């Protein structure tokens, strides 16, 4: 009897070891695997194109348990996004990804959420509207996607395509503190900085202080090369009437709230900053104050270099 018991427990132990080993192997098979890029592809753009198009070849989109494994799925998406700027096949690669997510609706929604988190959210360090447009086009143009699932990406795409870098910014008017109306098109300067804000917003106050104390911004304002137009998008609010703005700023409010009512600009968060050139073409859209400062500073350095006698 003792021998039988020992044999029985020995079998259980072996089964336990086998089960653990099998479970471990199953987990290992779920680890994300990159495609093998053919050695015959030597040009960097060709290798990047192949990698982006075949990036998800070994990923099981039908396995929804991978959704709860951010170290696999979310990390793979982040790495995939980092490849896109280097491939001429970026739109095709994103189309391929979202076609494959249709294997499971839950997986589709998860990848849409990941795209929102990293590419759409203004505070994301990876925020990139141009890459997000690729995602939105992939969703809107996919014939296998339900029409109900296309409603939101279609609206977001419409907004994202407004006032893109290189476009002439849509004209609008503000009412200044002296009661006069001023149009964006009337402002004459080498650069115009649009500061869409709500004075009640804490982030707006922080950005206002940053711009007001920026040596680069103040130097360009003083020289007349830069004009800064501050717009309270909520109209003539009590907070705007109480607020104080630097003397060199053009400060006004959107009297009819046309900007938000007609969605003239994509103002998904406050504040929103646009930098325009002398022709009112968009240079930077929905950029941070830090990025605008850096661009203006670098531009000033280049101009000084160009102006040196030769």
Secondary structure, DSSP 8 states (H G I E B T S, - for coil): -HHHHHHHHHHHHHHHHHHHHHHHHHHHHTS-------TT--SHHHHHHHHHHHTTTT--TT-GGGGG-TTTHHHHHHHHHHHHTT-TTHHHHHHHHHHHGGG-HHHHHHHHHHHIIIIISTT-TT--HHHHHHHHHHHHT-TTS-HHHHHHHHHHHHHHTTT-TTSB----EEEETTS-EEEGGG--SSEEEEEEE-TT-HHHHHHHHHHHT-HHHHHHHHHTSEEEEEEETT-S-HHHHH----TTSEEEE-TT-HHHHTT-S---SSSEEEEE-TT-BEEEES--HHHHHHHHHHHHHHHHHHHS--
